[in-house]
Amino acid sequence: MVLLSIVCILIGALLGLRFRVLVLVPTTAICIFLVSLVGLSSGAGAAWTVIAAVIASALLQIGYLGGVAMSFFVAEAHRPKTAIVPRRILDRVAASTRR
């Protein structure tokens, strides 16, 4: 269960760094299917398999939020601190000061 938790969080974080939120729909469906398949084939009860699938999908979404937060903070750290003025505005200002 710990390995499943770590894998779900890491996959969610990778998805959060790269994709939009709609990627969670098929990914969560695949996650629930795989966890249910492994749980039922290993002889675990249906209740434990459902609990594991719900926890895995929740951790996938928590990892996604962490990836989005990381992406936001990295982008914010690399944003230039000065305002970028378009070249055409600079040319207009320069032309008006020469007259």
Backbone as CSV, one residue per row, in Angstrom:
resi,resn,N_x,N_y,N_z,CA_x,CA_y,CA_z,C_x,C_y,C_z
1,MET,0.821,-1.194,0.000,0.000,0.000,0.000,0.865,1.258,0.000
2,VAL,2.012,1.186,0.671,2.904,2.349,0.699,3.487,2.591,-0.688
3,LEU,3.869,1.522,-1.370,4.407,1.665,-2.723,3.351,2.239,-3.666
4,LEU,2.131,1.765,-3.540,1.035,2.291,-4.347,0.826,3.776,-4.078
5,SER,0.915,4.179,-2.830,0.739,5.591,-2.472,1.833,6.457,-3.085
6,ILE,3.060,6.007,-2.977,4.180,6.776,-3.520,4.071,6.886,-5.034
7,VAL,3.752,5.781,-5.690,3.634,5.791,-7.145,2.500,6.705,-7.598
8,CYS,1.364,6.651,-6.922,0.232,7.508,-7.299,0.558,8.983,-7.120
9,ILE,1.214,9.322,-6.048,1.583,10.728,-5.828,2.591,11.196,-6.870
10,LEU,3.576,10.379,-7.200,4.572,10.778,-8.198,3.968,10.898,-9.590
11,ILE,3.105,9.969,-9.960,2.447,10.065,-11.271,1.560,11.302,-11.327
12,GLY,0.838,11.573,-10.258,0.015,12.779,-10.215,0.840,14.047,-10.324
13,ALA,1.992,14.079,-9.660,2.859,15.259,-9.729,3.402,15.451,-11.146
14,LEU,3.783,14.366,-11.794,4.265,14.475,-13.168,3.164,14.964,-14.104
15,LEU,1.962,14.478,-13.901,0.845,14.946,-14.717,0.539,16.414,-14.448
16,GLY,0.674,16.838,-13.201,0.420,18.229,-12.851,1.440,19.177,-13.448
17,LEU,2.658,18.709,-13.627,3.688,19.549,-14.224,3.475,19.741,-15.723
18,ARG,2.831,18.789,-16.361,2.779,18.801,-17.821,1.406,19.061,-18.428
19,PHE,0.331,18.550,-17.814,-0.982,18.552,-18.453,-1.999,19.391,-17.690
20,ARG,-3.143,19.605,-18.349,-4.266,20.310,-17.726,-5.092,19.337,-16.893
21,VAL,-6.093,19.842,-16.216,-6.840,19.065,-15.239,-7.650,17.932,-15.866
22,LEU,-8.014,18.046,-17.121,-8.831,17.014,-17.755,-8.092,15.685,-17.914
23,VAL,-6.790,15.690,-17.771,-6.034,14.435,-17.857,-6.325,13.540,-16.655
24,LEU,-6.877,14.120,-15.596,-7.181,13.322,-14.408,-8.335,12.350,-14.618
25,VAL,-9.228,12.646,-15.526,-10.387,11.779,-15.738,-9.965,10.397,-16.251
26,PRO,-9.251,10.298,-17.377,-8.843,8.954,-17.816,-7.794,8.324,-16.902
27,THR,-6.942,9.149,-16.332,-5.911,8.606,-15.451,-6.527,8.008,-14.191
28,THR,-7.508,8.667,-13.627,-8.187,8.129,-12.448,-8.942,6.847,-12.791
29,ALA,-9.573,6.814,-13.953,-10.282,5.600,-14.375,-9.310,4.433,-14.555
30,ILE,-8.169,4.694,-15.168,-7.160,3.643,-15.346,-6.619,3.195,-13.994
31,CYS,-6.392,4.133,-13.105,-5.880,3.813,-11.769,-6.863,2.926,-11.003
32,ILE,-8.131,3.295,-11.021,-9.137,2.495,-10.320,-9.238,1.100,-10.928
33,PHE,-9.196,1.017,-12.259,-9.261,-0.281,-12.918,-8.070,-1.159,-12.542
34,LEU,-6.868,-0.603,-12.592,-5.675,-1.405,-12.285,-5.629,-1.839,-10.821
35,VAL,-5.976,-0.941,-9.918,-5.967,-1.287,-8.497,-7.023,-2.349,-8.211
36,SER,-8.191,-2.225,-8.832,-9.237,-3.237,-8.646,-8.812,-4.582,-9.214
37,LEU,-8.181,-4.559,-10.370,-7.713,-5.795,-10.991,-6.682,-6.495,-10.126
38,VAL,-5.706,-5.750,-9.641,-4.661,-6.338,-8.798,-5.233,-6.779,-7.457
39,GLY,-6.103,-5.989,-6.880,-6.682,-6.324,-5.583,-7.522,-7.585,-5.625
40,LEU,-8.357,-7.703,-6.626,-9.219,-8.879,-6.716,-8.449,-10.122,-7.148
41,SER,-7.420,-9.953,-7.976,-6.650,-11.125,-8.396,-5.728,-11.637,-7.291
42,SER,-5.365,-10.764,-6.360,-4.498,-11.203,-5.273,-5.275,-11.828,-4.119
43,GLY,-6.578,-11.824,-4.203,-7.385,-12.470,-3.178,-7.842,-11.545,-2.077
44,ALA,-7.634,-10.248,-2.231,-8.118,-9.301,-1.223,-9.634,-9.211,-1.341
45,GLY,-10.264,-8.849,-0.270,-11.718,-8.725,-0.282,-12.173,-7.549,-1.107
46,ALA,-13.426,-7.544,-1.464,-13.971,-6.470,-2.290,-13.937,-5.132,-1.546
47,ALA,-14.183,-5.159,-0.257,-14.180,-3.917,0.514,-12.785,-3.293,0.548
48,TRP,-11.750,-4.109,0.785,-10.383,-3.593,0.810,-9.939,-3.104,-0.565
49,THR,-10.428,-3.771,-1.606,-10.078,-3.348,-2.959,-10.708,-1.994,-3.283
50,VAL,-11.945,-1.784,-2.872,-12.603,-0.497,-3.107,-11.910,0.603,-2.317
51,ILE,-11.554,0.311,-1.082,-10.842,1.299,-0.255,-9.498,1.653,-0.883
52,ALA,-8.766,0.649,-1.353,-7.470,0.897,-1.990,-7.630,1.707,-3.268
53,ALA,-8.678,1.442,-4.051,-8.913,2.192,-5.292,-9.259,3.646,-5.002
54,VAL,-10.074,3.872,-3.991,-10.446,5.247,-3.627,-9.225,6.010,-3.114
55,ILE,-8.433,5.359,-2.275,-7.226,6.012,-1.747,-6.236,6.305,-2.873
56,ALA,-6.078,5.358,-3.792,-5.149,5.563,-4.908,-5.596,6.721,-5.793
57,SER,-6.881,6.816,-6.086,-7.351,7.918,-6.925,-7.237,9.262,-6.197
58,ALA,-7.474,9.274,-4.899,-7.318,10.514,-4.131,-5.854,10.953,-4.097
59,LEU,-4.947,10.005,-3.909,-3.527,10.349,-3.893,-3.035,10.806,-5.259
60,LEU,-3.607,10.266,-6.316,-3.272,10.713,-7.663,-3.657,12.181,-7.841
61,GLN,-4.816,12.549,-7.338,-5.273,13.929,-7.459,-4.494,14.868,-6.536
62,ILE,-4.112,14.389,-5.364,-3.271,15.201,-4.470,-1.903,15.431,-5.098
63,GLY,-1.366,14.402,-5.720,-0.095,14.559,-6.432,-0.212,15.540,-7.582
64,TYR,-1.347,15.516,-8.287,-1.576,16.460,-9.373,-1.562,17.896,-8.836
65,LEU,-2.234,18.123,-7.725,-2.238,19.471,-7.135,-0.833,19.907,-6.733
66,GLY,-0.061,18.964,-6.208,1.322,19.286,-5.868,2.145,19.635,-7.093
67,GLY,1.930,18.924,-8.190,2.643,19.220,-9.429,2.265,20.567,-10.002
68,VAL,0.990,20.914,-9.932,0.541,22.223,-10.410,1.149,23.330,-9.542
69,ALA,1.181,23.110,-8.238,1.771,24.108,-7.336,3.260,24.275,-7.615
70,MET,3.952,23.158,-7.826,5.380,23.250,-8.163,5.587,24.012,-9.458
71,SER,4.773,23.718,-10.454,4.877,24.394,-11.742,4.643,25.891,-11.597
72,PHE,3.659,26.259,-10.790,3.363,27.673,-10.582,4.527,28.382,-9.902
73,PHE,5.057,27.792,-8.842,6.124,28.459,-8.102,7.431,28.508,-8.876
74,VAL,7.712,27.515,-9.690,8.917,27.553,-10.519,8.776,28.616,-11.593
75,ALA,7.594,28.707,-12.205,7.365,29.730,-13.223,7.431,31.127,-12.609
76,GLU,6.910,31.271,-11.408,6.943,32.571,-10.733,8.376,32.967,-10.375
77,ALA,9.197,32.005,-10.018,10.581,32.314,-9.669,11.402,32.721,-10.895
78,HIS,11.026,32.223,-12.066,11.788,32.531,-13.280,11.219,33.726,-14.045
79,ARG,10.145,34.299,-13.540,9.540,35.452,-14.203,10.436,36.664,-14.000
80,PRO,10.678,37.448,-15.061,11.507,38.642,-14.887,10.845,39.649,-13.957
81,LYS,11.633,40.312,-13.168,11.101,41.246,-12.172,10.764,42.604,-12.774
82,THR,11.315,42.939,-13.930,11.030,44.218,-14.562,9.958,44.022,-15.626
83,ALA,9.243,45.075,-15.892,8.211,45.016,-16.918,8.857,45.055,-18.292
84,ILE,8.372,44.244,-19.170,8.896,44.218,-20.534,8.011,45.135,-21.376
85,VAL,8.631,46.155,-21.966,7.910,47.122,-22.770,8.125,46.759,-24.236
86,PRO,7.054,46.683,-25.026,7.223,46.379,-26.447,8.074,47.422,-27.154
87,ARG,8.785,46.988,-28.173,9.720,47.847,-28.890,9.012,49.051,-29.525
88,ARG,7.796,48.869,-30.030,7.097,49.970,-30.703,6.758,51.094,-29.723
89,ILE,6.497,50.760,-28.472,6.219,51.797,-27.473,7.491,52.558,-27.140
90,LEU,8.597,51.852,-27.050,9.874,52.522,-26.797,10.238,53.464,-27.938
91,ASP,9.949,53.051,-29.175,10.242,53.914,-30.325,9.376,55.169,-30.301
92,ARG,8.109,55.040,-29.908,7.236,56.212,-29.822,7.719,57.188,-28.749
93,VAL,8.132,56.663,-27.632,8.616,57.523,-26.542,9.894,58.236,-26.975
94,ALA,10.779,57.505,-27.617,12.021,58.105,-28.090,11.753,59.171,-29.145
95,ALA,10.805,58.932,-30.031,10.480,59.899,-31.072,9.832,61.143,-30.493
96,SER,9.003,60.972,-29.474,8.330,62.153,-28.905,9.274,62.995,-28.074
97,THR,10.313,62.432,-27.517,11.258,63.211,-26.715,12.250,63.950,-27.592
98,ARG,12.432,63.550,-28.846,13.385,64.216,-29.740,12.799,65.516,-30.275
99,ARG,11.508,65.649,-30.333,10.893,66.847,-30.932,10.989,68.039,-30.075
